[in-house]
């Protein structure tokens, strides 16, 4: 059973040499709301998946029997969702973290340590009995399977996000971890075209939606971005995001207690002038900022490793750390006076300096 479902990042910057760093500026928008018509108090509502037109919402809900996949519909994107019904009412097993093909005829979900698949002939027909998928190289609990349109690749959460390759009709083999460089990364969902992944990670101490993209299915995901806005309250974790293809509707899970029962559903929707797709900004390399006892440093894309130094205003090195690619390296801050410092990253002949404020 899932418990905390997971899932820090802002600053001014300067550049030295060949690498340039971007300074994110938050874009405000309106519309983050709990889906109170679907959420059941003190019961888990999680892992939402929204249809391309925004009219059908599939999600996991804790019921008296077990966790079940549910479907709620509405007639327009301006309407609330109607009452939810079970997607697989005849399957007496745990059903968690469902995702669908773009035509909504194929359903993937998890049940404990298993990934299962169900199909149907049309959206007006019920799904048939699910079948178990063999996972080679995977042990332990799994969550959030999403697949490319050709079903050749699967992104799956297994104590971290991993990529699997299809090796048989009902078999997938572990290929590699999906590295983000972000802190506290949560389960991913792939877009229907397989070219983007959405997930939660920490930004300034709050777990909010992030994404990465790729140009082709043969590429790795890169270009870490965060979902900008001023409405993600720090008392919650905003996790398990999924978006419509046009980026105008985002749904996700809002967790208030870090427990499975503390999860409920939320949505954010463009206001007609600014689509949600326009609210993604490049994620900073050093976070949080201001900082107190520790910093996380994410390497620029293309860097295989780096030496990171924390330097005070007089040019003295106060801390040092060796960083590896794809990881969010943590630098413990020694007892230092409050003030403005710099993080200097070195990779071969490349240099990058980020300004950071340290508080007492």
N, C-alpha and C positions, 0 to 999 in steps of 0.2 A: 504493500500500500504506500502511495506517495504521502509524504509528510510536508516538508517545507517547500517543495516544488520550485526552489531556486529563485534562483533564477534557477569605478568611481571616476566622474570625468569632468576646468574651464580656464582659459587664461590668455595673457598676451604673449606674443612670441617674437623672436628675431631669428635671422638666419645667418649662417656662416658657411661659406663654400658653396656646395652644389645643391643642398637640400633646402626646400622651403616648407615652412609650417604654417597652417591656416589657423586663424583665430575665429572660432564659431561665434555667431551672434544669434541669439534665440529669436525665432519667429513665433509670435503669439497667434493663437487661434482660439476658437470657441468650440465647445461641444463635448467635452469629456463627461460622460454620464454613466452611472450604474444602470444596468438593465434590470431594474427592480421588478418588471413584469415577469422576469424569469428566475431571478435569484431567490433561493429559499434560505431564510435566516438560519445560522448555525448548521448549515449543510453545504457541502462542496458543490460549486458550480464553476467549471474550469474548462480549459483547452478548447476555446471556440474556433470554429472554421466557418467563414462567411462565403456565400455563393458570389459569383461574379457580378450579379445584378443587385446584390445586397438584400435580397428578399428571403433568403433561407439561412438559418443559423443552426449549425450542428455543434453540439457541445457535450461535455461529460457532466452528469449530475448524480450526486449521491442519493440513492433511493433506499427504501426499507430493505430491499433484497441485496443490493450491491451497487457499485458504480455502473451507470448505464449511459449509453449514447442516446442523446435526445435530439429532436428536430423541432424548431419553432419557425413559423413563417409569418409574413406580413404582405400586404398588398402594395405598399409603396415604401420607399426609404424614409419617408417622413412619419410613418406610422409606428406604433409600438408593435412588438412581436406578440402573436397569439400564444395560447397555451401550448406547451411542449408535449410531444408524444415520443415514445420509444422508437428508435430506428431498428433495433433488432429484438423485438419483444419475445421471440421464441428461443433466444440463446441465453441459458441460465449461467452465464459466466461474467466475470468482471470485464467491463468494456470501457477503455480509457483512451483519451487523446486521439480521436478519430480525425482523419483527413480524407479528402475525396479527389478523384480525377476531375478535370475541368468540366466534363459532361455530367458529373455526379452519378455515374453508373458503377464506379469502383470505389469501394470503401476500404481503408486500411486503419487498423487500430491495434492497441496492445491489451494484453491480459496477463498480468504478472510478468513472467520472463519471456513471453511469446508475442510475436507479431502475427496478426491474422488479417485475412483478406476476404471480402465478400463482394459479389457482383449482382447486378440486376439488369433487366432488359430495357427498362425505361424509368424515368423519374416518377412515373405513376405506379410503378410496380414495387413490391417489397423486395428487399435484398434476400438472396438465397443464403443457405447456411455458410458460415465462414469456414475457411480452411487455414491451417497453421502454416507459417512460412519458416523454413529452416534457416537459422542464422549461424553461419560458420565464423568462428573467432569471437563470438559474443557470449558472455556469461552474465548472469544477474538480471535485475529488473531493467526493463526498457520502456521508453515513452516516445511519443510524438513521431511516428514514422511518416515521412512525406517522400514522394517519388517524382522523378522526372517524367515528362509526358510519355516517353517510350518505356518507362518502368525499368530502365537499365541501372539507374542509380537510386539509392535510398539514403536519406539523411535520417539518423536515429539518435536518440539520447540514451546513453548507456554509461552513467557517471561521467558525462561529457558528450559532446556531439561528435558523431563519427559518420564517415561515408562508407557505404557498402555497394558492391557491384553484383549484378545479377549473374549467377552461375548455373542456374537451372530453372525449370518452370516455377518451382516454389522454393527457391534457394537463393540466398544472398550471402556474400562473403565480405568480411571486414577488409577495407582498403587502407584507410588512414583516419586520423582525427581531423576534424574541421577546426582549424586554429583561427582565433579571432583577435588575440591580443588584448581583449577586454577583460575586466574583472568580474567574477561571479556570473559567468554566462549561463543562461537557462536553455531549456529545450528549444530547438529551432523548428521552424516550418519553412518549407520551400514554396516559392511562388509556383503557379500552375505551369509556367514555361520552364521552370527549373533554373532560372538565371538570377534569382535573388533568394536570400534566406533572411527571415525575421526571427528575432530572439530578444530576450531581456539581458541587460548587463547594467552595472552600476555607473551612474553619472552623478557626480557630486553627492555621493552617499545614498542615492535613491535608485532603485532598479526600474529602468524605463526601457521602452522598445529601442532596439538597434537593428541595423541591417547591413548586409554585405552583398555584393553582386559579382557577376562574371559575364563575359561577352559570349561565351560558348559553353556547352555542356562538358567539353573536354578540359576546361580551365578550372583553376582553383578559385574559390571565392575570395574577394579582397575589397578594399575601399570601405573600411568600417565607418559607419555613420550612426548618429543618434537622432531620435525623434524630438525635435525642439518644441518648446512650449512651456508655459508657466503654470499649467493646471495639474501637474503630477505632484500631488501632496506628499510630503515626506513621511507621513504616517502610514503609507501603504507601499507595497511593492507592486509594480505594474508589469506583469509578466505574460508570457505565452501569446504574443501578438500575431494577428493574421490580418491581411488587407485584401480588399478587392483589387482586381488588376489595374483599375484606373487610379488607385491610391486614394480614393475619396472617402472610403470608410475603413476604419481600423477597429477591430474588436480585440479584446484581450481579457486577462484575468487580473483582478485586483485583490491582493492579499493583505490583510490587516494584522494577522497574528503569526504568520509563518507556519500555520497548520493547514492540513487539508480542508478541514471544516471552515477555516477562515477565508476561503477563496470565493469570490463572486465575479460576475461578468461585468465588463464595461464596454463602452464604444465611444469613439471619437469620429466626428464627421465633418467634412469640409463645409464651409458656409456658402458655397457657390461662387465666391470670389477667389478664395485661396484654398486649393485642394490640399489634402493631407500630404500628397506626394511632394509638395513644395516645402514641406516642413522638415525635411531630412538634411542634416548638416554634417560635415566631416567631424569625426570624433577627435578630440585633442590627444596629444601624445603623453601628457603628464597630468595626473589627476590624483586626488582632488586638489583644488586650488581655490582658496587658501588651504593649507595643510597644517597638521599638528605633529603627530607622532610617526607618520609614514606617508610615502608617496608610491604611486604605481606609475610605471613608465612603459609605454607601448612603442615598439620599434617602428620607424617609418617603413613603408612597403619597399621591398627589394633589399633590405638590410638583413644579413644572415645572423649578425650578432653585433654587440656594441659595448663599449665601456661607458658607464654613466657616472658622472661626478656631480655632487652637490657643492656649489661654490658660493662663498659669501661675497659681500660687496667689496672686500679687499683682495679678492682673488684667491683666497685660501680654500683648499679642498676639505670639506666637512664630512663627506661620506662618499663611498665608492661602491659600485656594484657592476658585475658582469652580466649582460643580458643576452638571452637566446631568442631567436626569431619565433614568432607565433605565441609568445607568452607575455603576460603582464607582469614585468619584474617589479618586485617590491623593494623599496629602499627604506630602511628604518632610519628615522631622523633622530640624531643624538640631541641631548639637551643643548639648545641653541637660543640665542636671543631672538625675539620676534623681529621680523623685518623682511626685506626683499632679497631673495637668493636666485641663483641660476642653476638649472640642470644642463650640463654639457654632455652631449652624446657624441662619441667618436666611433667611426667605422671606416677603417682605412684612411683615406685622405679626406673623407667627408666629415663635416662637423655640423652639429645643430644645437642651438642654445634656446632653452625655454625659461622664461621668467616665472618664478613662483613665490608666493607670499607664505611665510611661515608664521603661525600664530602661537602664542604661549598657551 
